[in-house]
Amino acid sequence: MTTNRQSIRSLVALLVTWSFAVLTVTGIVLYIVPRGRIAFWVHWSLAGMDKSQWGWVHMVFGGLFIVTGVTHLIFNWKPFKKYLTERARGVLHVRRELVLSLAITIAIAAVAVLNLPPASWVIDWNNRIKDSWVTGPELEPPFGHAEAVPLAVLSQRLDIDLPPALAALREQGVRFESERESLETIARANDTTPMKLYAVIQQFRASPSPPSATGMTPDAIEARYAGTGLGRKTLGAVLEEIELDEATALERLEKAGIAASADETMREIAERKGVRPIEVLKVLLAVGYRPQP
């Protein structure tokens, strides 16, 4: 019986160790992977696993680490209790350690929540690494999770002439059943990526009028630009895209209480105001719009 119990204790200890090792690896991978809209658009993978699979492994082993960690503590409660009893002789020293460790924990949590250094450095590095995967405009989907939308809906949202777009896909040897299928489904069936399929059909997309000339509403701006990687673009690049001159843009932003310069990213400008990047765009396109932090 003692041998079996010792065997279980050893098994639990090893599971704690292996869980920690796996969590370390998956944590690093999830820190550097592209943002979801990019990962799914280009079918990003590492070691044969995509972003979702890495996330699943991290989640499952996180649960295993918690369960085996608690079990390990239960199995070793007596020596742990003995350690605490022996340490209790130096009560003042134990209290100092307890207070110091608690203070450090609270401080780390606080700087993370408030996005202050050094926690903010880790967060900024994470954003820079994730944004660095986008090396060209073709890597950005037209909107978030565009790969999951049926072709019929995608064509309506992006003003794509669907019949010739479908014909072009078939000419490229792409197999699909109907316009109700999504780019993701078709891409998986043809061993390609949504990005490559979109490159074929986007040539049949009508050229939209410049946003600044359309009198777009905040809701329309949200629908068109949400999930398109707006935050990583500089204000100057956005102004060129929407064909709005810098002087007018800065004037509109100033009236909304937003300080900005053309070389700053939309995320940097938005974070200073405490809003999302798309709220800054709404200020530029929906005259008179005022974002609420």
N, C-alpha and C positions, 0 to 999 in steps of 0.2 A: 504493500500500500504506500509506504514511504517512497519507494522507488518510482511508483507511478506519479505521485504528487510532485516529486522532484523533476520528473520528466515534463510534466505539464508546466511547472514553473519555468523550466528552461525554454520550452516552446514559446511561452508567452513573452519571455525576455527577448528571444530572437525575433518574434513578430514585431515587437516594439521597435527593435533596431532596424529591421528591414522596412517597416512602415516609415520610419523617420528618413531613411535613405531615399525611398521612392518619393516621399513628399518634397525632399530637397531638390531632386531632379525635376519633378513636375512643376514645382514652384518656380524654378529658374526658367523653364520652358514657357510657362504661362506669363512670366514677366516680360519675355522678349517677343512673343508671337505677335503677328500683325493684328490690328483691330478686327473685330468680327466681320465687318462689311467687306474688308479686303481679303481676309482668310477664306471666306466662303466664295467670294467672287473668283479667286484664282485657284481654288482648291489647294491651299497651303497645307503642307504636311511635313512631318519630321519623323524619321525612323518608321515610316509607314503609317503614322497616325496623324489624323487631322486635329484641328483645334478642339473640336467637341470631344474627341476620344481622349486627348490629354486632360481635358477638364474632368471627364468621367473618372479617369484613373486617380486624379488628384482628390476628387470628392470621396471615392470609395476608400482609398487608403487613409484619408483624413478621419473617416469614421472608424476604420480599423485601429488607427493609432489611439483614438480616444478610448475605445473599448478595451484594447489590450493594455493601455496605460493605466486605466482604472483597475483592471484585473491584477496587473503587476503590483500596484500599490497595496491592494488587498492581501496578496500573497506575502508581501514584505512588510506588513503593518507592524508586526512585533519588533523587528530590528529598527524600523523607522521610529516607533514609539520609544524604544530604548534610547535611540539617538537624541530625541527631543528631551527625554528625561535627564540624560547626562548633560545636555547643553543648558538645561534649566538651572544648573548650579551657577552658571554665569548669567543670571537673569538680565542684568543691564546690557550685557553684550548681545544677548539674543534679541532684546527689544530694539537695540540700535540697528541690528541687521534687518529685522522685520520692518521697522519704520523706513529705513533707507531703501529696501527693495520695493516697498509699496509706493514710496515717493517716486522712485525711478519709473515704475510701471505707469503711474498716473501721469507723469510728465511726458512719457513717450506717447501715451494715448492722446494727451492734450495737443501736442505739437502735430500729431498726425491729423486729428480732427480739424485743427485750425490751419493746417497746411503751412507750418512754420519750419525753418531749418532746425535740425538736419533732415527731418522727415520729408519736407518739401523737395529736397534734393533727390531723394529716392523716387518720389512721384514724378518730378520733372524728367529724370533719366528714363523712367518708364514711358512717358509720353514721347520723348525724343526717339527712343528705340522703336516704338510702335509706328511712329510717323515716318521713320527712315525707310520702311519697307516700300513706301510709295515713291517710286522713282520716275513715274510717268503718268500722264492723265488717263491712259487706258487701264491703269490698275484700280481706278476709282469707279465704283458702280454709279449709275445715274442717280440712284437713291438707295437708302439702306435696305438690304435684303431684296434687291431687285431680282436676284436669282430665284426667289421663291414665288414670284408672281406669275400667273398663267400668261402665256404669250398674248392672248386676246386683251387682257387687262393692261399688260405692259405697253402694247401698241397704242392703246387709248391714252394712257397717262403720258407717254412720250411723243405722241402724235407721229407714230410710225405707220407707213402704208403697209398693212399686214400682208395682203396677197403676194406682192413681189418679194417681200421679206421672207415669207415661207418658201417661195420658189427658189430664192437664192440659197437658203439652207439646204434644200434638196439637191440643188446643183452641186453643192459642196460635199454631197454624200452623207449628209446628216439625216439620221432616221428618227422619225417621231410620228405619233399617231394623229394628233390634232392640235389646234391652237389652244386647247385647254391645258396643255402640259406647260410646265415652267422651264426656264432655262436650266435650272438645277437638274430636273428629271431628265431632260434631253441630254445634258452634258454627261451625266453618269452613264446613260445608255450608250453613248458614243465615245466614251473614254476621252473626254475633252473637258474644257472649263466653261462656265458661263461667260467669262470675259471674252473668250475666243468666238463664241456664238454671237455675242452682242456686237462684236466687231463686224460681223457679216451683215446683221440687220440694221445697224445704226445708220448705214448709208441711205436708208429709205425714210429717215426721220426728217420731218419738215423743219426748216430753220425757224426757231421761235423769234419773236420780236424782242429787242433788248428789254430786260425786266424793268428798267427805269422808265421806259416809255409806255408801259402797259397799265399803270395805275393798280398794281397788285395789292391785294388786301393782306393783312398779317397771316390769315389762315392759308391763303394761296401760297405765300412765301414759305410757310411751314411745310406745306405739302410738297413743294417743288425742291426745297433745299435741305430738308431734314435728312440726316444720315449720309451726306455727300462729302464729308471730310472738310467742311467749311472752316473749322477751327484751326487747321494747320496752314491755311492760306494767309498770305499777308494782305493787309487792307489794300495795298496798291494793286495786287493781283485781282482781288475781288472787284475793285473799281473798274479795272480794265474789262473784266468779264461782263459787268452790268452796264458798261458804257456811261459811267457817271464821273464827272470831273472831280478832282481832289478838293478843290476849294468849296464846292457845294457840299461834298460829303462831310468835310470837317466842320462846316457850319451847322449841318443837321445834327451831327454828333454832339457838338458843343451845346446846342439848344437842349439836347436830351441829357446833358450833364455827363457826357462821356468824353474823356481826353484820349486822343489817339494820334498816331503818326503812320504814314504810309508803309513804313518798313516793319511795323509790328504785326504779329499774327492776330487773327480775329479772336483766338483763344486768349491771348494776352490782354487784349483790349476788354474782352468780356469779363474776364476774371477780376480785373481791377474794379469793374462796376458791380460785380457779384451776379452776373446774368450769364445766359448761354450765348455762344457766338451768333446763333441765328437771330437772337434778339437785337444784336447790333445791326445785322443785315436788314431787319424790319425797320429800324430807324432810318436807314439809307433809302429804302424803297417805298415804305408807306409813310408819306409825309405827315408829320404831326404825331407819329407813334412814339410813345414813351414807355420804355420797359420798366417792369417792376422787379427789383432785386428779390 
